[in-house]
Amino acid sequence: MRCCVVRCTARNVSDSGSVWDGIVGVRGVNRYSPKWSSIYSLSGGAGDSKYTWQANVSLAYKFDTVSAAVGWQYLTWDFENDAPLQDMTINGPYVGAIFHF
């Protein structure tokens, strides 16, 4: 019989502030059929931070009044060198719903 010990370490970091950036982007949809489509977007900007940008792509299936989507999103934010948080990158898959009115 094997036994494993798992240790968890918690760290608390606290700071506050605000960052103002101007961001522009593009968004598009490719329709493959009345039910299937892909949605993509790309945006970027700068201001108080050095730069920020994000990319998003998804595949969607349309039901009557809602579409189900699965996709991938990538976001990076590069702050100034004297900021408490130097840079941040978040990426990964997602599942979502799009409501049609």
C-alpha positions in Angstrom: 0.0 0.0 0.0 1.3 3.4 -1.0 0.6 6.6 0.8 1.1 10.1 -0.6 1.3 13.4 1.3 0.2 16.4 -0.6 1.1 19.9 0.8 -0.8 23.0 -0.3 0.8 26.4 0.2 -1.4 29.5 0.1 -0.1 32.9 -0.7 -1.9 36.2 -0.4 -0.9 39.1 -2.5 -2.7 42.4 -2.3 -2.4 45.6 -4.2 -4.7 48.0 -5.9 -4.6 50.3 -8.8 -6.0 51.0 -12.2 -4.7 50.8 -15.8 -6.2 52.7 -18.7 -5.6 51.3 -22.2 -7.0 52.2 -25.6 -7.9 49.0 -27.4 -9.1 48.4 -31.0 -10.1 45.1 -32.5 -11.7 43.2 -35.3 -14.3 40.4 -35.1 -15.6 38.2 -37.8 -17.9 35.2 -38.5 -17.6 32.5 -41.1 -20.9 30.7 -41.8 -20.5 27.2 -43.2 -24.2 26.3 -43.1 -27.4 27.7 -41.5 -26.4 25.9 -38.3 -22.5 25.9 -38.2 -20.2 28.9 -38.0 -16.9 30.0 -36.6 -16.3 33.2 -34.8 -13.0 35.0 -34.4 -11.7 38.2 -32.9 -8.4 39.9 -32.4 -7.8 43.1 -30.4 -4.8 45.0 -29.0 -3.8 48.3 -27.5 -1.6 50.2 -25.1 -1.7 53.1 -22.7 -0.8 52.8 -19.0 0.5 49.3 -19.8 3.2 48.6 -22.4 0.7 46.6 -24.5 -2.2 44.2 -24.3 -3.7 41.9 -26.9 -6.1 39.0 -27.1 -7.2 36.5 -29.7 -10.3 34.3 -29.7 -11.6 31.6 -32.0 -14.7 29.4 -31.6 -16.9 26.9 -33.4 -20.6 27.4 -32.9 -23.8 25.4 -33.6 -27.1 27.3 -33.8 -30.3 26.0 -32.3 -33.5 28.0 -32.5 -32.7 31.0 -30.3 -29.3 30.1 -28.9 -26.0 28.9 -30.2 -23.6 26.7 -28.3 -19.9 27.5 -28.8 -16.6 25.9 -27.9 -13.3 27.8 -28.4 -10.0 29.0 -27.3 -9.0 32.4 -25.9 -5.5 33.9 -25.4 -5.0 37.1 -23.5 -1.7 38.8 -22.6 -1.1 42.0 -20.8 2.4 43.5 -20.3 2.6 46.1 -17.6 5.3 48.7 -16.9 8.4 47.5 -15.1 7.5 49.3 -11.8 4.0 47.8 -11.6 3.3 45.2 -8.9 2.2 42.8 -11.6 4.8 42.7 -14.4 2.8 40.7 -16.9 -0.1 38.4 -17.2 -1.1 35.7 -19.7 -4.3 33.7 -19.6 -5.2 31.2 -22.2 -7.3 28.1 -22.5 -10.5 26.5 -23.8 -14.0 27.7 -23.1 -17.6 26.7 -23.6 -20.3 29.4 -24.1 -23.8 30.3 -25.2 -24.8 33.0 -27.6 -28.4 34.2 -27.3 -30.2 35.5 -30.5 -32.9 38.1 -30.1 
